[in-house]
Amino acid sequence: MKKKINDYLYLKCIKSYLIGFFLLFFSIFFSILFKINLWGKYNLFFISIITIYQIIVHFIYFLDINLDVENRLHLFSFIFAISIAMILIFGSLWIMYHLNYNMILDHSSN
């Protein structure tokens, strides 16, 4: 009985990886089409869409981050890590912008 469960989980895992691989393969194919400059001025938009698509495929099929009950802790920890990273990135950019702005000001007029 245990062997059947292990075989089922193994096949489920392999199936998930293969689906993810083929979905990413097709997105790479479309990326190559954009490299040819097929859609002109819409390249940036379509490349952004393909990038978001690849991120979602990686999360679902390779990192197993989904909305299942047993994976909620992984999802919450991932959301927390992303929010901390965004705070650090945008906070650093905000500080650098304001430091640059304050360094440019002419303080000799006071």
N, C-alpha and C positions, 0 to 999 in steps of 0.2 A: 504494500500500500504506500509506504513512504517513498519507494523508488518511483512509483507512478506520479506522485506529487512533485518530486524533484525533476522528473522528466518533463512534466507539464510546465513547471516554472522555467526550466531551461529553454524549452521551445517558445514560451511566451517572451522570454528575454531576447532570444535570437530573432524572433519575428519583429519585435519592437526595433531592434537595431537595424534590421534590413529595411523596414519601412522608412526609418529615419535616413538611412543611407540613400535610398532612391529618391526621397523628397529633396535631399540636399544636392543630389546629382542633377536633378532637373533645375534647381535654382542656379547651380553653377552654369548649366547650359544657357539659361536666360542671361546670366551675367556676361557670358561670352558674346551673346548677341548685342548687348549694350556696348561692349568694347568695340564692336564694329561701327557704332554710332548710328544705329538703325532708327532710333526715335528722335534724334536731334536734341531739341531744347528740353525735352522731358526726361533726359537721361538721369539727372539728379533725383527726380521724383521716383522713377522706377527703381533705381539702385537703392534708395532709402526703403522702399517697400520690400525689395528682395532681402535687404539686410534685416529688417524686422521679422520677416518670414523665417530666415535662417536662425535667428535668435530663438524664436518660438519653437521651431523644430528641435533645436538642441535641447531646450528646456524640457520638452515633452518626451522625446524619444531617447535621448542619451543621458540626461540628468534625472529623469523620472520625477520631475517636479510637475505635479498636477493637483487637481482638487479632491483627490481621494482622501478618505478619513485618515488612513495610516500615513499619508504623506503631508498632512497639514503642517506638522512641525517643521519639515524641510521648507515648505512654502513660506511660512512666517519668518523663519530665519533668513531665507533668501531675500524676502522683501525688506527686512530690517537691514541687512548688509547693503543692499542697493540704496536704501534711503540714507544710510550713514555715508556711503561713498558720494552720493549726490550733494549732501550737505558739505562735505569736505571740498569737493570740486568747485561747486558754485560759490561757496564761501571764500575759497582762495581766489577765485576770479574776481569776486566783488571787492576783496581787500586790495588786490593788485590794481584794479581799475581806480579805486579811490586814492591809493597811494600815488599813482601816476597823476591823477587829477590834482592832488594837493601839491605835488612837486612842481607842476607847471605854473601854478598861481604865482602872480607877481606880488610879493609881500612888501615891496619897497614903497608902495603908494600910501601906506599907513603912517 
